[in-house]
Amino acid sequence: MVSNQSDPEKYLKPVAGKPQIFLAPELISPAKFKNMKLIPFYKLHDARYMTY
């Protein structure tokens, strides 16, 4: 996620019919990941992930 805004949460868009799942295409780079869904960390159980 990339932003120089003081309130990037205004770019989060809820996914209809999926509670706690969001899109943020204006904040995500590179372009090939623009449709990546943002989910709560606890839902990643038994999944591989990376954090920096």
N, CA, C and O atoms as a Maestro MAE file, in Angstrom:
{
 s_m_m2io_version
 :::
 2.0.0
}

f_m_ct {
 s_m_title
 :::
 protein
 m_atom[208] {
  # First column is atom index #
  i_m_mmod_type
  r_m_x_coord
  r_m_y_coord
  r_m_z_coord
  i_m_residue_number
  s_m_chain_name
  s_m_pdb_residue_name
  s_m_pdb_atom_name
  i_m_atomic_number
  :::
  1 25 0.848 -1.165 0.000 1 A "MET " " N  " 7
  2 3 0.000 0.000 0.000 1 A "MET " " CA " 6
  3 2 0.893 1.226 0.000 1 A "MET " " C  " 6
  4 15 1.908 1.286 0.695 1 A "MET " " O  " 8
  5 25 0.488 2.199 -0.797 2 A "VAL " " N  " 7
  6 3 1.275 3.412 -0.937 2 A "VAL " " CA " 6
  7 2 0.344 4.616 -0.842 2 A "VAL " " C  " 6
  8 15 -0.663 4.696 -1.545 2 A "VAL " " O  " 8
  9 25 0.693 5.542 0.030 3 A "SER " " N  " 7
  10 3 -0.118 6.762 0.139 3 A "SER " " CA " 6
  11 2 0.669 7.832 0.874 3 A "SER " " C  " 6
  12 15 1.457 7.536 1.772 3 A "SER " " O  " 8
  13 25 0.449 9.061 0.488 4 A "ASN " " N  " 7
  14 3 0.994 10.180 1.243 4 A "ASN " " CA " 6
  15 2 -0.144 10.950 1.914 4 A "ASN " " C  " 6
  16 15 0.056 12.057 2.415 4 A "ASN " " O  " 8
  17 25 -1.323 10.362 1.920 5 A "GLN " " N  " 7
  18 3 -2.499 10.961 2.545 5 A "GLN " " CA " 6
  19 2 -2.467 10.747 4.048 5 A "GLN " " C  " 6
  20 15 -1.937 9.743 4.524 5 A "GLN " " O  " 8
  21 25 -3.025 11.675 4.787 6 A "SER " " N  " 7
  22 3 -3.075 11.527 6.239 6 A "SER " " CA " 6
  23 2 -4.222 10.614 6.678 6 A "SER " " C  " 6
  24 15 -4.256 10.176 7.828 6 A "SER " " O  " 8
  25 25 -5.146 10.328 5.786 7 A "ASP " " N  " 7
  26 3 -6.282 9.467 6.129 7 A "ASP " " CA " 6
  27 2 -6.556 8.453 5.005 7 A "ASP " " C  " 6
  28 15 -7.577 8.558 4.325 7 A "ASP " " O  " 8
  29 25 -5.670 7.482 4.803 8 A "PRO " " N  " 7
  30 3 -5.843 6.517 3.719 8 A "PRO " " CA " 6
  31 2 -7.081 5.638 3.865 8 A "PRO " " C  " 6
  32 15 -7.508 5.018 2.891 8 A "PRO " " O  " 8
  33 25 -7.671 5.573 5.069 9 A "GLU " " N  " 7
  34 3 -8.869 4.752 5.252 9 A "GLU " " CA " 6
  35 2 -10.039 5.203 4.380 9 A "GLU " " C  " 6
  36 15 -10.954 4.419 4.129 9 A "GLU " " O  " 8
  37 25 -10.026 6.448 3.918 10 A "LYS " " N  " 7
  38 3 -11.126 6.908 3.061 10 A "LYS " " CA " 6
  39 2 -11.101 6.223 1.689 10 A "LYS " " C  " 6
  40 15 -12.076 6.298 0.942 10 A "LYS " " O  " 8
  41 25 -9.986 5.557 1.356 11 A "TYR " " N  " 7
  42 3 -9.880 4.841 0.088 11 A "TYR " " CA " 6
  43 2 -10.300 3.382 0.186 11 A "TYR " " C  " 6
  44 15 -10.370 2.693 -0.832 11 A "TYR " " O  " 8
  45 25 -10.580 2.901 1.388 12 A "LEU " " N  " 7
  46 3 -11.036 1.527 1.555 12 A "LEU " " CA " 6
  47 2 -12.480 1.415 1.092 12 A "LEU " " C  " 6
  48 15 -13.331 2.217 1.475 12 A "LEU " " O  " 8
  49 25 -12.747 0.406 0.260 13 A "LYS " " N  " 7
  50 3 -14.095 0.198 -0.264 13 A "LYS " " CA " 6
  51 2 -14.559 -1.195 0.154 13 A "LYS " " C  " 6
  52 15 -13.908 -2.181 -0.191 13 A "LYS " " O  " 8
  53 25 -15.674 -1.300 0.893 14 A "PRO " " N  " 7
  54 3 -16.152 -2.619 1.297 14 A "PRO " " CA " 6
  55 2 -16.599 -3.433 0.084 14 A "PRO " " C  " 6
  56 15 -17.130 -2.887 -0.883 14 A "PRO " " O  " 8
  57 25 -16.376 -4.741 0.150 15 A "VAL " " N  " 7
  58 3 -16.826 -5.654 -0.904 15 A "VAL " " CA " 6
  59 2 -18.249 -6.072 -0.546 15 A "VAL " " C  " 6
  60 15 -18.490 -6.600 0.540 15 A "VAL " " O  " 8
  61 25 -19.186 -5.838 -1.455 16 A "ALA " " N  " 7
  62 3 -20.599 -6.135 -1.207 16 A "ALA " " CA " 6
  63 2 -20.807 -7.609 -0.874 16 A "ALA " " C  " 6
  64 15 -20.297 -8.494 -1.562 16 A "ALA " " O  " 8
  65 25 -21.562 -7.855 0.188 17 A "GLY " " N  " 7
  66 3 -21.901 -9.219 0.580 17 A "GLY " " CA " 6
  67 2 -20.791 -9.979 1.285 17 A "GLY " " C  " 6
  68 15 -20.955 -11.161 1.591 17 A "GLY " " O  " 8
  69 25 -19.652 -9.319 1.552 18 A "LYS " " N  " 7
  70 3 -18.528 -9.973 2.228 18 A "LYS " " CA " 6
  71 2 -18.068 -9.086 3.382 18 A "LYS " " C  " 6
  72 15 -17.259 -8.178 3.190 18 A "LYS " " O  " 8
  73 25 -18.588 -9.354 4.581 19 A "PRO " " N  " 7
  74 3 -18.208 -8.521 5.729 19 A "PRO " " CA " 6
  75 2 -16.709 -8.569 6.001 19 A "PRO " " C  " 6
  76 15 -16.072 -9.608 5.825 19 A "PRO " " O  " 8
  77 25 -16.166 -7.472 6.418 20 A "GLN " " N  " 7
  78 3 -14.759 -7.305 6.798 20 A "GLN " " CA " 6
  79 2 -13.781 -7.505 5.638 20 A "GLN " " C  " 6
  80 15 -12.598 -7.751 5.875 20 A "GLN " " O  " 8
  81 25 -14.247 -7.406 4.399 21 A "ILE " " N  " 7
  82 3 -13.360 -7.525 3.242 21 A "ILE " " CA " 6
  83 2 -13.432 -6.220 2.459 21 A "ILE " " C  " 6
  84 15 -14.512 -5.692 2.196 21 A "ILE " " O  " 8
  85 25 -12.244 -5.708 2.088 22 A "PHE " " N  " 7
  86 3 -12.162 -4.406 1.445 22 A "PHE " " CA " 6
  87 2 -11.263 -4.440 0.221 22 A "PHE " " C  " 6
  88 15 -10.421 -5.327 0.077 22 A "PHE " " O  " 8
  89 25 -11.449 -3.466 -0.656 23 A "LEU " " N  " 7
  90 3 -10.568 -3.190 -1.773 23 A "LEU " " CA " 6
  91 2 -10.005 -1.787 -1.559 23 A "LEU " " C  " 6
  92 15 -10.658 -0.941 -0.947 23 A "LEU " " O  " 8
  93 25 -8.809 -1.543 -2.055 24 A "ALA " " N  " 7
  94 3 -8.204 -0.210 -1.974 24 A "ALA " " CA " 6
  95 2 -7.340 0.017 -3.206 24 A "ALA " " C  " 6
  96 15 -6.131 0.211 -3.081 24 A "ALA " " O  " 8
  97 25 -7.939 -0.005 -4.396 25 A "PRO " " N  " 7
  98 3 -7.142 0.077 -5.625 25 A "PRO " " CA " 6
  99 2 -6.302 1.342 -5.756 25 A "PRO " " C  " 6
  100 15 -5.258 1.310 -6.408 25 A "PRO " " O  " 8
  101 25 -6.723 2.452 -5.160 26 A "GLU " " N  " 7
  102 3 -5.948 3.689 -5.254 26 A "GLU " " CA " 6
  103 2 -4.666 3.636 -4.428 26 A "GLU " " C  " 6
  104 15 -3.754 4.433 -4.647 26 A "GLU " " O  " 8
  105 25 -4.593 2.699 -3.478 27 A "LEU " " N  " 7
  106 3 -3.447 2.612 -2.579 27 A "LEU " " CA " 6
  107 2 -2.498 1.467 -2.911 27 A "LEU " " C  " 6
  108 15 -1.380 1.423 -2.398 27 A "LEU " " O  " 8
  109 25 -2.928 0.550 -3.756 28 A "ILE " " N  " 7
  110 3 -2.139 -0.661 -3.987 28 A "ILE " " CA " 6
  111 2 -1.307 -0.542 -5.254 28 A "ILE " " C  " 6
  112 15 -1.779 -0.125 -6.312 28 A "ILE " " O  " 8
  113 25 -0.060 -0.923 -5.098 29 A "SER " " N  " 7
  114 3 0.879 -0.876 -6.205 29 A "SER " " CA " 6
  115 2 1.760 -2.108 -6.111 29 A "SER " " C  " 6
  116 15 2.132 -2.498 -5.005 29 A "SER " " O  " 8
  117 25 2.103 -2.724 -7.203 30 A "PRO " " N  " 7
  118 3 1.939 -2.390 -8.609 30 A "PRO " " CA " 6
  119 2 0.523 -2.676 -9.112 30 A "PRO " " C  " 6
  120 15 -0.286 -3.300 -8.424 30 A "PRO " " O  " 8
  121 25 0.251 -2.211 -10.311 31 A "ALA " " N  " 7
  122 3 -1.093 -2.257 -10.884 31 A "ALA " " CA " 6
  123 2 -1.681 -3.657 -10.961 31 A "ALA " " C  " 6
  124 15 -2.898 -3.814 -10.871 31 A "ALA " " O  " 8
  125 25 -0.851 -4.672 -11.124 32 A "LYS " " N  " 7
  126 3 -1.405 -6.027 -11.260 32 A "LYS " " CA " 6
  127 2 -2.081 -6.506 -9.975 32 A "LYS " " C  " 6
  128 15 -2.790 -7.513 -10.004 32 A "LYS " " O  " 8
  129 25 -1.885 -5.818 -8.855 33 A "PHE " " N  " 7
  130 3 -2.516 -6.203 -7.595 33 A "PHE " " CA " 6
  131 2 -3.662 -5.271 -7.201 33 A "PHE " " C  " 6
  132 15 -4.129 -5.329 -6.064 33 A "PHE " " O  " 8
  133 25 -4.117 -4.430 -8.095 34 A "LYS " " N  " 7
  134 3 -5.164 -3.447 -7.773 34 A "LYS " " CA " 6
  135 2 -6.437 -4.077 -7.232 34 A "LYS " " C  " 6
  136 15 -7.142 -3.444 -6.446 34 A "LYS " " O  " 8
  137 25 -6.756 -5.317 -7.635 35 A "ASN " " N  " 7
  138 3 -7.989 -5.973 -7.188 35 A "ASN " " CA " 6
  139 2 -7.762 -6.906 -6.004 35 A "ASN " " C  " 6
  140 15 -8.617 -7.738 -5.700 35 A "ASN " " O  " 8
  141 25 -6.618 -6.776 -5.334 36 A "MET " " N  " 7
  142 3 -6.333 -7.605 -4.179 36 A "MET " " CA " 6
  143 2 -7.304 -7.270 -3.048 36 A "MET " " C  " 6
  144 15 -7.516 -6.100 -2.727 36 A "MET " " O  " 8
  145 25 -7.885 -8.301 -2.452 37 A "LYS " " N  " 7
  146 3 -8.822 -8.102 -1.355 37 A "LYS " " CA " 6
  147 2 -8.057 -8.036 -0.037 37 A "LYS " " C  " 6
  148 15 -7.142 -8.821 0.212 37 A "LYS " " O  " 8
  149 25 -8.451 -7.089 0.792 38 A "LEU " " N  " 7
  150 3 -7.853 -6.921 2.115 38 A "LEU " " CA " 6
  151 2 -8.777 -7.593 3.123 38 A "LEU " " C  " 6
  152 15 -9.953 -7.246 3.232 38 A "LEU " " O  " 8
  153 25 -8.231 -8.559 3.857 39 A "ILE " " N  " 7
  154 3 -9.032 -9.311 4.815 39 A "ILE " " CA " 6
  155 2 -8.371 -9.213 6.190 39 A "ILE " " C  " 6
  156 15 -7.186 -8.897 6.295 39 A "ILE " " O  " 8
  157 25 -9.153 -9.490 7.255 40 A "PRO " " N  " 7
  158 3 -8.561 -9.472 8.594 40 A "PRO " " CA " 6
  159 2 -7.460 -10.529 8.726 40 A "PRO " " C  " 6
  160 15 -7.556 -11.611 8.147 40 A "PRO " " O  " 8
  161 25 -6.436 -10.209 9.480 41 A "PHE " " N  " 7
  162 3 -5.290 -11.098 9.642 41 A "PHE " " CA " 6
  163 2 -5.699 -12.471 10.185 41 A "PHE " " C  " 6
  164 15 -5.133 -13.485 9.775 41 A "PHE " " O  " 8
  165 25 -6.669 -12.519 11.098 42 A "TYR " " N  " 7
  166 3 -7.051 -13.797 11.699 42 A "TYR " " CA " 6
  167 2 -7.643 -14.772 10.690 42 A "TYR " " C  " 6
  168 15 -7.659 -15.975 10.948 42 A "TYR " " O  " 8
  169 25 -8.129 -14.290 9.549 43 A "LYS " " N  " 7
  170 3 -8.702 -15.180 8.525 43 A "LYS " " CA " 6
  171 2 -7.629 -15.853 7.676 43 A "LYS " " C  " 6
  172 15 -7.960 -16.638 6.787 43 A "LYS " " O  " 8
  173 25 -6.373 -15.571 7.925 44 A "LEU " " N  " 7
  174 3 -5.278 -16.179 7.166 44 A "LEU " " CA " 6
  175 2 -4.802 -17.494 7.777 44 A "LEU " " C  " 6
  176 15 -3.752 -18.003 7.385 44 A "LEU " " O  " 8
  177 25 -5.524 -18.038 8.698 45 A "HIS " " N  " 7
  178 3 -5.129 -19.283 9.351 45 A "HIS " " CA " 6
  179 2 -4.823 -20.357 8.311 45 A "HIS " " C  " 6
  180 15 -5.605 -20.572 7.386 45 A "HIS " " O  " 8
  181 25 -3.699 -21.021 8.464 46 A "ASP " " N  " 7
  182 3 -3.233 -22.073 7.542 46 A "ASP " " CA " 6
  183 2 -2.964 -21.549 6.138 46 A "ASP " " C  " 6
  184 15 -3.086 -22.300 5.171 46 A "ASP " " O  " 8
  185 25 -2.604 -20.293 6.007 47 A "ALA " " N  " 7
  186 3 -2.255 -19.714 4.707 47 A "ALA " " CA " 6
  187 2 -0.861 -19.106 4.791 47 A "ALA " " C  " 6
  188 15 -0.431 -18.660 5.855 47 A "ALA " " O  " 8
  189 25 -0.170 -19.091 3.681 48 A "ARG " " N  " 7
  190 3 1.152 -18.458 3.641 48 A "ARG " " CA " 6
  191 2 0.956 -16.959 3.382 48 A "ARG " " C  " 6
  192 15 0.081 -16.559 2.615 48 A "ARG " " O  " 8
  193 25 1.764 -16.166 4.018 49 A "TYR " " N  " 7
  194 3 1.675 -14.724 3.863 49 A "TYR " " CA " 6
  195 2 3.025 -14.104 4.163 49 A "TYR " " C  " 6
  196 15 3.919 -14.752 4.707 49 A "TYR " " O  " 8
  197 25 3.157 -12.837 3.801 50 A "MET " " N  " 7
  198 3 4.358 -12.067 4.109 50 A "MET " " CA " 6
  199 2 3.937 -10.718 4.674 50 A "MET " " C  " 6
  200 15 2.945 -10.130 4.243 50 A "MET " " O  " 8
  201 25 4.695 -10.248 5.630 51 A "THR " " N  " 7
  202 3 4.510 -8.889 6.116 51 A "THR " " CA " 6
  203 2 5.884 -8.239 6.206 51 A "THR " " C  " 6
  204 15 6.887 -8.911 6.449 51 A "THR " " O  " 8
  205 25 5.918 -6.954 6.010 52 A "TYR " " N  " 7
  206 3 7.156 -6.202 6.096 52 A "TYR " " CA " 6
  207 2 6.998 -5.099 7.105 52 A "TYR " " C  " 6
  208 15 7.935 -4.335 7.337 52 A "TYR " " O  " 8
  :::
 }
 m_bond[207] {
  # First column is bond index #
  i_m_from
  i_m_to
  i_m_order
  :::
  1 1 2 1
  2 2 3 1
  3 3 4 2
  4 3 5 1
  5 5 6 1
  6 6 7 1
  7 7 8 2
  8 7 9 1
  9 9 10 1
  10 10 11 1
  11 11 12 2
  12 11 13 1
  13 13 14 1
  14 14 15 1
  15 15 16 2
  16 15 17 1
  17 17 18 1
  18 18 19 1
  19 19 20 2
  20 19 21 1
  21 21 22 1
  22 22 23 1
  23 23 24 2
  24 23 25 1
  25 25 26 1
  26 26 27 1
  27 27 28 2
  28 27 29 1
  29 29 30 1
  30 30 31 1
  31 31 32 2
  32 31 33 1
  33 33 34 1
  34 34 35 1
  35 35 36 2
  36 35 37 1
  37 37 38 1
  38 38 39 1
  39 39 40 2
  40 39 41 1
  41 41 42 1
  42 42 43 1
  43 43 44 2
  44 43 45 1
  45 45 46 1
  46 46 47 1
  47 47 48 2
  48 47 49 1
  49 49 50 1
  50 50 51 1
  51 51 52 2
  52 51 53 1
  53 53 54 1
  54 54 55 1
  55 55 56 2
  56 55 57 1
  57 57 58 1
  58 58 59 1
  59 59 60 2
  60 59 61 1
  61 61 62 1
  62 62 63 1
  63 63 64 2
  64 63 65 1
  65 65 66 1
  66 66 67 1
  67 67 68 2
  68 67 69 1
  69 69 70 1
  70 70 71 1
  71 71 72 2
  72 71 73 1
  73 73 74 1
  74 74 75 1
  75 75 76 2
  76 75 77 1
  77 77 78 1
  78 78 79 1
  79 79 80 2
  80 79 81 1
  81 81 82 1
  82 82 83 1
  83 83 84 2
  84 83 85 1
  85 85 86 1
  86 86 87 1
  87 87 88 2
  88 87 89 1
  89 89 90 1
  90 90 91 1
  91 91 92 2
  92 91 93 1
  93 93 94 1
  94 94 95 1
  95 95 96 2
  96 95 97 1
  97 97 98 1
  98 98 99 1
  99 99 100 2
  100 99 101 1
  101 101 102 1
  102 102 103 1
  103 103 104 2
  104 103 105 1
  105 105 106 1
  106 106 107 1
  107 107 108 2
  108 107 109 1
  109 109 110 1
  110 110 111 1
  111 111 112 2
  112 111 113 1
  113 113 114 1
  114 114 115 1
  115 115 116 2
  116 115 117 1
  117 117 118 1
  118 118 119 1
  119 119 120 2
  120 119 121 1
  121 121 122 1
  122 122 123 1
  123 123 124 2
  124 123 125 1
  125 125 126 1
  126 126 127 1
  127 127 128 2
  128 127 129 1
  129 129 130 1
  130 130 131 1
  131 131 132 2
  132 131 133 1
  133 133 134 1
  134 134 135 1
  135 135 136 2
  136 135 137 1
  137 137 138 1
  138 138 139 1
  139 139 140 2
  140 139 141 1
  141 141 142 1
  142 142 143 1
  143 143 144 2
  144 143 145 1
  145 145 146 1
  146 146 147 1
  147 147 148 2
  148 147 149 1
  149 149 150 1
  150 150 151 1
  151 151 152 2
  152 151 153 1
  153 153 154 1
  154 154 155 1
  155 155 156 2
  156 155 157 1
  157 157 158 1
  158 158 159 1
  159 159 160 2
  160 159 161 1
  161 161 162 1
  162 162 163 1
  163 163 164 2
  164 163 165 1
  165 165 166 1
  166 166 167 1
  167 167 168 2
  168 167 169 1
  169 169 170 1
  170 170 171 1
  171 171 172 2
  172 171 173 1
  173 173 174 1
  174 174 175 1
  175 175 176 2
  176 175 177 1
  177 177 178 1
  178 178 179 1
  179 179 180 2
  180 179 181 1
  181 181 182 1
  182 182 183 1
  183 183 184 2
  184 183 185 1
  185 185 186 1
  186 186 187 1
  187 187 188 2
  188 187 189 1
  189 189 190 1
  190 190 191 1
  191 191 192 2
  192 191 193 1
  193 193 194 1
  194 194 195 1
  195 195 196 2
  196 195 197 1
  197 197 198 1
  198 198 199 1
  199 199 200 2
  200 199 201 1
  201 201 202 1
  202 202 203 1
  203 203 204 2
  204 203 205 1
  205 205 206 1
  206 206 207 1
  207 207 208 2
  :::
 }
}
